[in-house]
């Protein structure tokens, strides 16, 4: 069991999660959207969070909490199964600029210019990883101590006169990772793996501000999970025999998806951002822009429109912002040509004449009448409005991964005939419908 290297597709996606929302366009400290930092995977100290945060237990990692819980299914293939975890997060680092005061002492300031260099006080972050490995039969609690850190950099004029300094400080954090595994009743051997990551840092007053709590928080927290002696089961598209067990998995503030090479099932990425199985970063993307939901071309072109004063402030805000501007300004025309549009090759979902799926012991095919039962979690919001409605199966389709799904029209939809002419249907997996019989 070996972790993917930094050039792998899994690492590229994990890094995009790590810096999602880290610093948004226009990459300046003064921009309104950069005054409320850290949008995903924030785990604050428990004592403070229980006093100041709502007790949200949904899957969305945009809700701040003191813990994350990942639950996933795995099929053991041998007697000894080993699970490896890699916890990844950003450790907040407070950067304070100080200037020499008239009395000779040092005092904090918002900004300082020394030798033509602009320096700003700003909160940075350092990426950290912690690895754990344990046999499935010997799971338990692991306490991780993340140490604090202090550093000071003197700022001097060209003649050597001290003008101030930059102080960087990180606070210590204590993390508890609780791992457990239980057998699941299913036709084949199946285990439910639970990984709960908690921020149990002590010493922060319940009345502290959010800014102070963030100095002791895990930011953009996510987990890579690998298994030896078994394989994971997709929670988004489980086999029918494991569908009930997949629906019983409780994922809080994070969601595990299959990762790595498509078709392989030894790795999972549990992310505070909702992803699909085997996520990938677009190959034509030249680098991170801290907003993976945006379009690289648009953000790159916008960055080029910044004035020189705005670029100067962005570069002084954070070294990573400076790297973005340098990369965009140096981009060759062919880079923008690739970003302007691309064609993905692949096989479209194909109908299969006479194809059927078995649902609750009933063969469901073209013309069958069903009642729609969308999943409670991981479902398109539009589909949820159709829960309980009757529909007619228009086709049984197979996607590129070989999974079946049903194209249906709503039974009492006055536009159903038009939708049939246009070939526009709603799509549900077999485990999201039940046989309804004749009208």
N, C-alpha and C positions, 0 to 999 in steps of 0.2 A: 504494500500500500504506500504509494508515493504521491506527495502533493504535486499539483501542476506547477510548472515553472512560470516565470513572470510573463512569458510570451504566449501562453496558452489562452484559448478563448475564455475559459473559466476565469482566469486571473483578470483579463481585460474587462469582463462584466463586473467582477467583484470590485475592481478599482473604480469603475464608473459609479457604482453604488456608494463607495467610500466617499467620493467627492461630489455626489449629487446635491446641488443646492449650496455647496461650500461658499461660493461667491458668485453672484449672478450678474449678468450684463446690466449696466455698463462697467462692472468690475471696480467700482469706486466705493470707498467707505462712505461718502456723503450721499450715495443713492439711497432712496427710501427703502427699496427692497432688500438692501444689505444691512439694515439697522436691526432686523429681527433675524438672527442667524440660526442655522441648524434646523432643517425641516424634517429629517427622517431619522428613525432609529435612535432617538435620544433616551438614554437610561440615566435618570437622575438618582441621587441618593434616596434610599427608601423612606427614611424618616421625613425628609423634606417633601417627597412626592406624595406621600399619603396625606399630608396636610394641605398641599397646594394644587394638586392635579386631580381632575375628575377620574373616577375609577373605570376608565374605558377598557373593555376586554375584546374589542374587535380585532380583525386581522391587520388593519391599516397601521403601518409603521409611522405615519405622520402624527399619531397621537403619542404624546410624551408619557412616559411611565417610569417605573423603577425596575421593570423586568420585561423580558421577552420569553415566550414559550413556543418551542418548535415541537410538533408531533408529526412523525412520518412512519410509514410502514416499510418493513424489509422482510424479504424471504431468505431465511437461512439455508445455505446449501451444504453446510458441514457442521459438525458438532461444536467446534470452537469458532465463534464469530467475534471479530475485533472491530471496534468503531474508533475512528480518529476524528477529532474535532479541531478546527482552526477558527478561533474567535478573532475577528478583525474589527477595529474601530479606530476612530480618531480621538486622540487625547488633547483636549483644549490647552492652548498655550497663550497666556496673556503677555502681550508685547507692549511695554510702557516706555515711552520716550520721555527722558528727563533732561532739563537744561540747567546750566549753572546759574543760580540765582545771584542777585547783587551782593548778598551776604556771603557768597562763596559756597553755599550749600547746593543741593540738587533738589529740583521740584518737578513733578510730572506736568507735562504739557500735551496738548492734542497733536501738535506738529512742531517740527524744528527743521530748519534748513542749514546744512553744514557743507561748505565747499561746493555749492550748487546741487547738492543731493538733498531731496526732500524725504523726511522721515515722519511717519504717522504712528500714533498709538493705535493698536488694532489687535484683535484676538485671532491668533493663528491656530493651527492644529498639526499634530504629529501622528502619522499612521503607525499603529501598533498591531502586533499579532501575538497570540498565545496558543500553543498547541497542547492538546490533551489526547491521550490514547488509553483505551481501556477495553478489556474483554466484556462482551455483552452480559456475561453472567456476573461480572464484578463491578457493575456501575455504582456510582455513589456521588458524593459531594466533593468538589475541588475548589479550594480557596486560592485566588490569584491576587497577589499584592503588586499593584502598579505604583512604582515609586514616584515621588515628586522630583523636581529638578529646577535649578536656578542658574542663570548666567547673566553676565553684564558685559556689554561692549562699549568701550570708551569712544566718544566722537570728538575728533580734534580737527582744527583748522590746518591749512597747508603749513603754517608756521609752527605747528605742534601744540598750539594752545587748546586746552580742554574746553569744549563747548557744551558737553553733556554726555549722555550715555543711553543705550538701549538695554532695558532689562527684560528678560524673558523668564517666565515662571510657570511651572506646572505643579498642580496639587496632587498628592497621593490619592489613589482610588483602590478600594477593595471590592473584588468581584467574586461572587459565588456562582459556580456552574454546577447544576444538579442534573445528573444523567440517570435515567431509569429505563427499563425495558420490561414489557409484559407480553404474554402470549395472547393472541387474538383468536377467537373462535371463527374458523374459516375452513373450507374444504381442503386447503393445503397449508403447510406450516407457514405461520405468519406472526411477526412480532411488531409491536408498536414501540417505537423509540421516542422518548421524551427528553428534550434538552431545554432546561430552564436557566436563563442567564439573569442574574440579579445584581444590582448595584447596592451593596450593603455598607458603603462608606459611612463612617461615623464622624461626628464632630461638626456637622453643619447645622446651624440653627434652623428650626422650622419656619422662622420668620424671615429668613434670608431671601434676597431677590433672586429672580431667575438667572440673572447674569452671574451672580455668585454661585448658584447651584451648577451652572454649566461648567465652571472650573473643576468640578468634581464629578462630571458626568461622562459616560461613554457616548460618543457621537457617531452617527451612521453605523450603528452596530449591526453586524451580520455574521453568519456562521457558515463555514464550509464543513460538510460532513462526508466522510468516506468510509466504506465498509469493506472488510476482507472476510471471505467466507460466506458471502450473501449478496443480495442485490436489493435495491430499493424499488418501491412501487410508486408510480405516478399518482399523485393526489388529484391532478387535474383531469386525467384520463385513465382511471384505474381499470383493470380487467373486471368483468362483471362479477366474478366471484369475490373480489375484494372491495367492491363499490360501497357496501354498507360500512365496512371498517374504515374506509377512507373518509366517509362522511362523518364518522364519529371522532376523527382527529380534531383536537382543539389547538389551533394556532392563534397566538395572541401577539399582536404587534409585529408579526413576521410571517412569511409564507415560504415553505420549502418547495423547490422545483428541481427536477432532474437536471444535471449539469454535465458538461464534458462532451464527448463525441456522441452525436445522435445515435440512439439505439443502445448505448451502454448505460448500465444502471448502478454503477459503483459509487457515484458522487451525487451529492445534493447541495444546492445553494439555498440557504434560508435567508431571505431578503426582506427588509422593511418596505421595499417597493414591490408592488405586485408585478410578477414576471410570468412568462410562459416556460414550459419545459425546454431545455437546451437553448437558453437565451444567447444571443450573439451581439457584439458591437458591429455596426456596419463596416465592412472592410475598407470602404473608401474614406472613412473618417480619419483625418490626419492627426487627431488628438482630442483630449477631453476639453469641453467647454463648460463643465459643471452643470449642464442642463441636458441630460440625455433624452428628455422628451421633446426637445426642440429640434429644429432642422439646422444642421451644421452650416449650410450655406448661408442661411439668414443671419445667424449669430456672427459668422465670420465677416460678412459684409457690413453688418452693423458696427462691429469693432473697428473696421477701417474708417467709418464715418466719425469716430471720436475726434475731437479737437486735440491739439498738442497738449493743451492744459489738462484736458480730461485724461489723456494717456499718461501724463506725468503723475497725476493723482492715482490712477489705477496701478501704475508700477510701484508707487510708494505704499499702496494699500497692502499688497501681498506679493511675494516672489512668484507665486503660481499665476497671478494675473499678468505679471510682466512676461512670463513664458508664453502665455496665450497671445499677447500682443506681438511679441517677437515672431512667433510662428505664423500668425496671420499676415503680418507685414512682409514676411519672407516667402510666402506661398507663391509658387509658380502658377501660371495660367492653367496648366493642365490639372492642377489640384482642384481649382474651382470648377473646371469642366466636369471632373468626376463627381463633385458634389451636386452639380446642377441636375443630374438625373442619372439613374441607373436602371438596368433591366435585370430582374432576378430570374434566372432560369429555374425551372422546376416543373413538376407535374401537377396539373389542376386536379381537384377532386373529380372522380369519374363515376357516372352512374353505372350500375350493374343490373342489366335486365333480369327481372325475376328474383333479385336478391331479397332476402328476408333476414330479420334478426329475431331472436327468441326473447320475449319479455314476459316474465311471470308465467312461463310455460306456453305462451301463445306466439305463433308465428306472425310477425308484423312485417308487412311489405307494402308495395304501392297500392293505394286504395283503402288501407286499413284505417280504422277510426281509433283515435287515442285521446287520452286526457293528459294535459301537460303538467308536469311536476318539476319545475326548474330546481336546481340545487340551491340550498340556503346560502352557500358561500362560493365565491369565485365565479359568479354568474353575472352576465350582462344585465344591467338594470332594466333594459327594455324587455328582456325575457321574463323578469319577475312579474311584470304587469299581466302576463299571460297565464299565470299560475291558475290551474283549475279549469281553464278553457278547453273545449273540445276542438280537435284538429283532424285533418285528413292527411295521411302520408302521401306525398307526391312522388317521392323517390327515396331509395336507400343508397347512400353514397359512401365511398371509401376514400379517405384522404391519403396524402403521401406517406404517412406512417402506417397505413393499413388499418386504421381505426374506422369503425362504422359510425355514421350519424344519419339522422332522418331529416329530409326536407319536407316541411309541412305547411299547409295553408289553414288558416283559422276558419272553422266551420261556419260561423255566422258573420263573417267579414263580407260586407257588401262589395268590396273590391277584389274578392277572391278570384273571380274569372279574369279580371285584368292582370292580377299578379301571375296567374298561370300563363297567360299569353306572353308576359314579359320574363317569365322564369324567375321571379323574385319570391323567395320563400323564407320562412323562419327555419332555423336549424337547431336540432336538439340531439343529444346523445341518447342511446337506448335506455340508459338508467334514469333519464329525465321524463319518461312517459310511462303510462300504464294502459293496457288494453281497455277500450271503452265499449266494444261490441257495436251492434247496429244502432242507428239513431232511434 
